[in-house]
Amino acid sequence: MRGRKRRSFDFGNFEITKREILVSVSIVAIMLLIGVLIAGKISDYQLDKNEKYNKAIKIESQELFEYGMRTNAGNAFVYGDLKAVDTVTYPEIGGEYIYIEKVKERYTMHTRQVAHTTTTNGKTHTYYTTETYWTWDYAGSEERICDEISFLNHVFSVSKIDLPGKEYIDTVKESSHIRYKYYGVGLNFTGTIFTELADKTIADNSPFYENMKIDETVEYLETDFAMWIFWIIWMVLIGVCVYSFYYIDNKWLE
């Protein structure tokens, strides 16, 4: 606990002097100024991205899609169906998938120390016992992925488009202590990709926005969500800095 100071406000674990309040106001002002400068950089970056999105062509037909790839049309939003050309699976679960993952889990025993308290003759005593518990723990994984997919009826290598997220399929027990969980990506999806049309193909790892039409995708990409996240984190950081300043012993201000 810090020593008591004159002209201070007592908050139990620490005191805040008027000089500390004045310095903390300066800290907040400096942090806000830095935040504004960083936010300006984020805003410039977002404006550049938005300009790229606004200039991109919008395609919903196979003919225009293929023409754009032949003529190096550049950035484009393309809406269509994403389908598997070949499929993968594991025989123990069947079905067909663009991608499938098999996760091995082992039922493993663990121990932990558990604290107990007793009161005897007004005195509290703490003792510990060892508790045993079991959990299913990760023990490795493997995956399979198809070679080719089609988008808007044009066949590509699977690496050309980021696949939708995997979903849980099933759990198969090998024994009382070993089981396998399966996660996969289905065969058919509809949505929009943002990509570059050049050299008779599309860019690698083009993002796919499932169940979103072109206008919805543009609106989603142009949101200022990053700016909101930055300011929330920055305000928390300012609060931590000010609290830490109050908490330390600032004898140099006396």
C-alpha positions as CSV (number, residue, x, y, z in Angstrom):
1,M,0.0,0.0,0.0
2,R,1.3,3.4,-0.8
3,G,1.9,6.1,1.8
4,R,-0.8,8.7,2.3
5,K,-0.3,11.9,0.4
6,R,-1.7,15.4,0.9
7,R,-4.5,16.6,-1.5
8,S,-5.2,13.1,-2.6
9,F,-8.2,10.8,-3.2
10,D,-8.1,7.5,-1.3
11,F,-9.3,4.4,-3.2
12,G,-8.3,1.8,-0.7
13,N,-5.5,0.0,-2.4
14,F,-4.0,3.2,-3.7
15,E,-4.4,6.9,-3.6
16,I,-4.6,9.4,-6.5
17,T,-3.1,12.9,-6.1
18,K,-4.2,15.9,-8.0
19,R,-0.8,16.0,-9.7
20,E,-1.3,12.4,-10.9
21,I,-4.7,13.4,-12.2
22,L,-3.2,16.2,-14.2
23,V,-0.5,13.9,-15.6
24,S,-3.1,11.2,-16.4
25,V,-5.0,13.8,-18.5
26,S,-1.9,14.4,-20.5
27,I,-1.4,10.6,-21.0
28,V,-5.0,10.3,-22.3
29,A,-4.5,13.3,-24.6
30,I,-1.3,11.9,-26.0
31,M,-2.8,8.4,-26.4
32,L,-5.9,9.9,-28.2
33,L,-3.6,11.8,-30.5
34,I,-1.6,8.7,-31.4
35,G,-4.9,6.8,-31.8
36,V,-6.2,9.5,-34.3
37,L,-3.0,9.1,-36.3
38,I,-3.3,5.3,-36.4
39,A,-7.0,5.5,-37.3
40,G,-6.1,7.8,-40.2
41,K,-3.8,5.2,-41.6
42,I,-6.5,2.5,-41.2
43,S,-9.0,4.8,-42.9
44,D,-6.6,5.5,-45.8
45,Y,-6.0,1.7,-46.2
46,Q,-9.8,1.0,-46.1
47,L,-10.4,3.8,-48.7
48,D,-7.9,2.2,-51.0
49,K,-9.5,-1.2,-50.6
50,N,-13.0,0.3,-51.1
51,E,-11.8,2.0,-54.3
52,K,-10.5,-1.4,-55.6
53,Y,-13.9,-3.0,-54.8
54,N,-15.9,-0.1,-56.4
55,K,-13.8,-0.4,-59.6
56,A,-14.1,-4.2,-59.9
57,I,-16.4,-5.5,-62.6
58,K,-19.4,-7.5,-61.5
59,I,-20.1,-10.8,-63.3
60,E,-22.9,-13.3,-63.0
61,S,-22.8,-15.1,-66.4
62,Q,-20.4,-17.9,-67.6
63,E,-19.8,-16.1,-70.9
64,L,-18.7,-12.8,-69.3
65,F,-16.6,-14.7,-66.8
66,E,-14.7,-16.6,-69.4
67,Y,-14.3,-13.5,-71.5
68,G,-12.9,-11.6,-68.5
69,M,-10.3,-14.3,-67.9
70,R,-9.3,-14.3,-71.6
71,T,-8.9,-10.5,-71.8
72,N,-7.2,-9.9,-68.4
73,A,-10.1,-7.9,-67.1
74,G,-8.6,-7.5,-63.7
75,N,-10.4,-7.3,-60.3
76,A,-13.9,-8.8,-60.4
77,F,-16.7,-9.9,-58.2
78,V,-18.1,-13.1,-59.7
79,Y,-21.4,-14.8,-58.5
80,G,-22.1,-18.4,-59.1
81,D,-22.2,-22.0,-58.0
82,L,-19.2,-23.7,-56.5
83,K,-19.2,-27.5,-57.0
84,A,-16.9,-30.4,-56.6
85,V,-15.5,-32.1,-59.8
86,D,-14.0,-35.1,-58.0
87,T,-14.7,-36.0,-54.4
88,V,-13.1,-37.5,-51.3
89,T,-14.3,-39.5,-48.3
90,Y,-13.3,-42.1,-45.7
91,P,-14.9,-45.5,-46.2
92,E,-15.9,-45.8,-42.6
93,I,-18.3,-42.8,-42.9
94,G,-19.2,-42.8,-46.6
95,G,-20.6,-39.8,-48.4
96,E,-18.8,-37.4,-50.8
97,Y,-17.0,-34.2,-49.9
98,I,-14.7,-31.5,-51.4
99,Y,-12.6,-31.7,-48.3
100,I,-12.6,-34.0,-45.2
101,E,-10.6,-34.1,-42.0
102,K,-10.1,-37.1,-39.7
103,V,-9.2,-36.1,-36.1
104,K,-7.9,-38.7,-33.7
105,E,-8.7,-38.3,-30.0
106,R,-7.4,-40.4,-27.1
107,Y,-9.2,-40.8,-23.8
108,T,-6.5,-39.8,-21.4
109,M,-6.3,-39.8,-17.6
110,H,-5.1,-36.6,-15.8
111,T,-4.6,-35.7,-12.2
112,R,-4.9,-32.3,-10.5
113,Q,-4.5,-31.0,-7.0
114,V,-7.8,-29.9,-5.3
115,A,-7.7,-27.6,-2.3
116,H,-10.0,-28.2,0.7
117,T,-10.4,-26.1,3.9
118,T,-11.4,-27.1,7.4
119,T,-12.0,-25.0,10.5
120,T,-10.9,-26.3,13.9
121,N,-11.0,-24.3,17.1
122,G,-11.6,-21.2,15.0
123,K,-8.5,-21.8,12.8
124,T,-8.8,-22.5,9.1
125,H,-6.5,-25.2,7.6
126,T,-6.0,-26.0,3.9
127,Y,-5.1,-29.4,2.6
128,Y,-4.9,-30.9,-0.8
129,T,-6.0,-34.1,-2.4
130,T,-5.2,-35.6,-5.8
131,E,-8.2,-35.9,-8.1
132,T,-8.3,-38.0,-11.2
133,Y,-10.3,-37.1,-14.3
134,W,-10.5,-38.2,-18.0
135,T,-10.7,-36.1,-21.2
136,W,-10.7,-36.8,-24.9
137,D,-7.4,-35.2,-26.1
138,Y,-6.1,-34.5,-29.6
139,A,-3.8,-37.2,-30.9
140,G,-3.2,-36.3,-34.5
141,S,-5.2,-35.7,-37.7
142,E,-5.1,-36.3,-41.4
143,E,-7.1,-34.8,-44.3
144,R,-8.1,-35.4,-47.9
145,I,-9.0,-32.8,-50.5
146,C,-10.3,-33.0,-54.1
147,D,-8.2,-32.0,-57.0
148,E,-10.6,-29.9,-59.0
149,I,-13.7,-27.7,-58.4
150,S,-15.9,-25.8,-60.8
151,F,-17.1,-22.3,-60.4
152,L,-19.7,-20.8,-62.7
153,N,-19.3,-24.0,-64.8
154,H,-15.5,-23.4,-65.3
155,V,-13.1,-26.0,-63.9
156,F,-10.2,-24.9,-61.6
157,S,-7.6,-26.4,-59.3
158,V,-9.0,-26.6,-55.8
159,S,-6.3,-24.2,-54.7
160,K,-7.9,-21.3,-56.7
161,I,-10.7,-20.7,-54.3
162,D,-10.8,-20.6,-50.5
163,L,-13.3,-23.3,-49.5
164,P,-16.2,-22.6,-47.2
165,G,-15.7,-23.6,-43.5
166,K,-15.7,-27.3,-42.5
167,E,-18.5,-28.7,-40.5
168,Y,-18.8,-31.7,-38.1
169,I,-19.9,-34.9,-39.8
170,D,-19.7,-37.8,-37.4
171,T,-17.7,-39.6,-34.6
172,V,-16.5,-43.2,-34.9
173,K,-15.2,-45.1,-31.9
174,E,-12.3,-47.5,-32.5
175,S,-12.1,-48.6,-28.9
176,S,-13.0,-47.3,-25.4
177,H,-9.9,-45.1,-25.5
178,I,-9.6,-44.1,-29.2
179,R,-12.2,-42.3,-31.4
180,Y,-12.1,-40.3,-34.6
181,K,-14.1,-37.2,-35.4
182,Y,-14.8,-36.2,-39.0
183,Y,-15.2,-32.7,-40.4
184,G,-15.9,-31.9,-44.0
185,V,-16.9,-29.4,-46.7
186,G,-19.9,-30.4,-48.8
187,L,-20.3,-30.6,-52.6
188,N,-22.4,-27.6,-53.6
189,F,-22.4,-23.9,-52.6
190,T,-23.6,-20.6,-54.0
191,G,-21.9,-17.3,-53.4
192,T,-19.5,-14.7,-54.7
193,I,-15.7,-14.7,-55.2
194,F,-13.5,-11.6,-55.3
195,T,-10.6,-12.3,-57.6
196,E,-8.3,-11.1,-60.4
197,L,-9.1,-12.3,-63.9
198,A,-5.9,-12.7,-65.8
199,D,-4.0,-15.2,-67.9
200,K,-7.2,-17.2,-68.6
201,T,-7.7,-18.0,-65.0
202,I,-8.4,-16.5,-61.6
203,A,-6.0,-15.6,-58.7
204,D,-5.0,-18.3,-56.2
205,N,-6.9,-18.5,-53.0
206,S,-9.7,-16.2,-54.1
207,P,-12.0,-15.6,-51.1
208,F,-15.4,-17.1,-51.4
209,Y,-18.4,-15.5,-49.7
210,E,-21.0,-18.2,-49.2
211,N,-24.7,-17.3,-49.7
212,M,-23.9,-13.7,-50.5
213,K,-24.7,-11.9,-53.8
214,I,-22.4,-9.4,-55.3
215,D,-24.0,-6.3,-53.7
216,E,-24.1,-8.0,-50.3
217,T,-20.4,-8.9,-50.6
218,V,-19.4,-5.4,-51.6
219,E,-21.3,-4.0,-48.6
220,Y,-19.7,-6.5,-46.3
221,L,-16.2,-5.7,-47.5
222,E,-16.7,-2.0,-47.2
223,T,-17.9,-1.9,-43.6
224,D,-15.7,0.1,-41.1
225,F,-15.7,-2.9,-38.7
226,A,-11.9,-2.7,-38.4
227,M,-12.1,0.9,-37.3
228,W,-14.6,0.0,-34.5
229,I,-12.4,-2.8,-33.4
230,F,-9.3,-0.6,-33.3
231,W,-11.0,2.1,-31.2
232,I,-12.4,-0.4,-28.7
233,I,-8.9,-2.0,-28.2
234,W,-7.3,1.4,-28.1
235,M,-9.7,2.7,-25.4
236,V,-9.1,-0.4,-23.3
237,L,-5.3,0.2,-23.7
238,I,-5.7,3.8,-22.6
239,G,-7.6,2.7,-19.5
240,V,-4.9,0.1,-18.7
241,C,-2.2,2.7,-19.0
242,V,-4.0,5.3,-16.8
243,Y,-4.8,2.6,-14.2
244,S,-1.2,1.4,-14.1
245,F,0.0,5.0,-13.8
246,Y,-2.3,5.5,-10.8
247,Y,-1.3,2.2,-9.2
248,I,2.5,2.7,-9.2
249,D,4.2,4.9,-6.6
250,N,4.8,8.2,-8.3
251,K,7.0,9.8,-5.7
252,W,8.7,11.9,-8.3
253,L,5.5,14.0,-8.5
254,E,5.6,15.0,-4.9
